Amino acid sequence: MRAINLLPRDDYRRRRQKHQQAQWVVVVPVIGAVLLSALLSVLFLSASGKVKDRQGQLSALQAELAAIPTPDASKVQTQNALAADKQTRVNALNAALSHRVVWDRVFREFSQVLPSDVWLTNLSAKAPVSSSVAGAPAPPAGAAVAATGFTIEGYTYSQAAVARLLARLGVVPDLVNVQLQGSTLQDSGGAKVVHFNIAADVRSPGGGS
């Protein structure tokens, strides 16, 4: 016997559309879940492969590190002692250089202030020595101290020239405590000349101006 649809055509179509929509509501989440599971599986496999690679690299590096021979403790101590001794020598050398008088600078400054009408017959210079090194007691307060680090002896034509030389030596940065030790008028081949002796101290390296 043939089935006959007695429902109106429009009601049948609506029911069919609703049925199809219900099917899609069920199918779409299932498909999404399958795709998500596949994506997570791919990511997990990729991460697992990277982890294995890193573990392999770590194992290889650990093997290389284990293959490196351990240095002998006595050799290490010897090297450390040599390094410490070298540093001590370097520090001592730097300390010595910091207290060294730069004589080429001292003589250059002196030659620049020496007047043309003055000629020298003797010049002596020595580096300053601190009282702590020399072991000498400090002079009493107010007592005059003779300058002996830098001494010159020579001739000029007048006492005014001697005074001018003293003034010029007073502006030399490396000379301090400039003093006139003696000045006498003498006859040299029928001409009057002044014989003088001047002493000064050489400024200690690193000392104040």
C-alpha positions in Angstrom: 0.0 0.0 0.0 1.5 3.4 -1.0 2.2 5.9 1.8 0.5 9.2 1.4 1.7 12.3 3.1 -1.3 14.0 4.4 0.6 16.9 6.0 0.9 20.2 4.2 3.9 20.5 2.0 5.3 23.5 4.0 5.2 21.7 7.4 7.1 18.8 5.9 9.9 21.0 4.6 10.2 22.8 7.9 10.5 19.5 9.8 13.1 18.3 7.4 15.2 21.5 7.8 15.0 21.2 11.5 16.2 17.6 11.4 19.1 18.6 9.2 20.0 21.4 11.5 20.0 19.1 14.5 22.3 16.7 12.6 24.8 19.6 11.9 24.7 20.7 15.6 25.9 17.2 16.5 28.4 16.7 13.7 30.2 20.0 13.8 31.4 19.6 17.4 32.5 16.1 16.7 34.5 17.2 13.7 36.0 20.0 15.7 37.0 17.7 18.5 38.6 15.3 16.0 40.6 18.1 14.4 41.7 19.5 17.8 42.8 16.0 18.9 44.8 15.6 15.7 46.4 19.0 16.1 47.3 18.3 19.7 48.8 15.0 18.7 51.0 16.6 16.1 52.2 19.2 18.6 52.9 16.6 21.2 54.9 14.5 18.7 56.9 17.5 17.6 57.6 18.6 21.2 58.6 15.0 22.1 61.0 14.9 19.1 62.6 18.2 20.2 62.9 17.0 23.8 64.7 13.8 22.6 67.0 15.9 20.4 67.9 18.2 23.4 68.4 15.2 25.6 70.8 13.7 23.0 72.7 17.0 22.8 72.9 17.2 26.6 74.1 13.6 26.9 76.8 14.3 24.3 78.0 17.5 26.1 78.1 15.6 29.4 80.2 12.9 27.8 82.6 15.5 26.4 82.8 17.2 29.8 83.5 13.9 31.5 86.3 13.2 29.0 88.1 16.4 29.9 90.9 15.5 32.3 90.7 17.1 35.8 93.7 19.5 36.4 96.2 18.5 39.0 95.5 20.4 42.3 99.3 21.0 42.8 99.6 22.6 39.3 96.6 24.8 39.9 98.2 26.0 43.2 101.5 26.6 41.5 99.8 28.6 38.8 97.9 30.7 41.3 101.1 31.3 43.3 102.9 32.5 40.1 100.0 34.8 39.2 99.9 36.3 42.7 103.7 36.8 42.6 103.4 38.4 39.2 100.7 40.8 40.4 102.9 41.7 43.5 105.8 42.5 41.2 103.6 44.6 39.0 102.2 46.5 42.0 105.7 47.1 43.3 106.9 48.4 39.9 103.9 50.7 39.6 104.6 52.1 43.1 108.2 52.6 42.2 107.4 54.4 39.0 104.8 56.6 40.8 107.7 57.9 43.0 110.2 58.3 40.3 111.4 61.9 39.5 111.0 62.7 35.8 114.5 64.3 35.4 114.2 65.1 31.7 111.2 67.3 32.6 113.1 68.9 35.5 116.1 69.8 33.3 113.9 71.0 30.4 112.0 73.4 32.8 115.3 74.6 34.2 116.8 75.2 30.8 113.8 77.3 29.8 114.2 79.7 32.7 118.0 80.0 32.7 118.9 83.6 31.5 121.3 84.0 28.6 123.7 86.1 30.7 124.3 83.3 33.2 126.7 80.4 32.8 127.1 77.4 35.0 130.2 75.7 36.2 128.6 73.0 38.3 125.1 71.3 38.6 124.1 68.4 40.9 120.7 66.9 41.5 119.3 64.0 43.4 115.9 62.6 44.0 114.1 63.5 47.2 114.1 60.8 50.0 111.2 60.8 52.5 112.2 60.9 56.2 110.4 57.7 56.8 112.6 55.8 54.3 115.8 57.6 55.4 115.1 57.1 59.1 116.0 60.7 59.8 113.9 62.5 62.5 111.7 65.4 61.4 113.2 68.9 61.9 111.8 71.0 64.8 109.0 73.4 63.9 110.3 76.7 62.7 113.8 75.4 62.1 115.4 76.3 58.8 116.1 73.4 56.5 118.8 73.7 53.8 117.9 72.8 50.3 120.2 70.2 48.9 118.3 68.2 46.2 119.2 70.6 43.3 122.3 72.8 43.4 123.9 75.0 40.8 127.1 77.1 40.8 128.0 79.6 38.2 128.7 83.2 37.2 126.8 86.2 35.9 127.6 90.0 35.6 125.6 91.5 38.4 123.7 90.9 41.6 120.5 91.9 39.7 121.1 88.9 37.4 121.4 86.6 40.4 118.1 87.9 41.7 116.5 87.4 38.3 117.7 83.8 38.2 116.3 83.2 41.7 112.9 84.6 40.7 112.8 82.4 37.6 113.8 79.2 39.5 110.9 80.0 41.9 108.4 79.4 39.1 109.7 76.0 38.0 107.0 73.5 39.1 109.5 70.7 40.1 111.7 73.0 42.2 110.8 74.2 45.7 112.6 76.0 48.6 114.9 77.9 46.2 117.7 79.5 48.3 120.7 81.6 47.6 123.7 79.9 49.3 126.3 82.6 48.4 127.0 85.4 46.0 130.4 87.2 45.7 131.8 89.8 43.4 135.0 88.6 41.7 137.5 89.9 39.2 137.9 87.6 36.1 140.4 88.8 33.5 139.8 92.5 34.3 136.0 92.1 34.3 133.8 92.1 37.3 131.6 89.0 37.6 129.4 87.6 40.4 130.0 84.0 41.5 126.9 82.4 43.0 125.7 79.2 44.6 121.9 78.3 44.6 120.2 75.3 46.1 116.7 74.0 45.9 114.6 70.9 46.7 113.2 68.7 44.0 109.4 68.3 44.5 108.4 64.8 45.6 106.5 62.9 42.9 102.8 63.1 43.6 103.3 66.0 46.0 101.0 69.0 46.1 101.7 72.1 44.1 
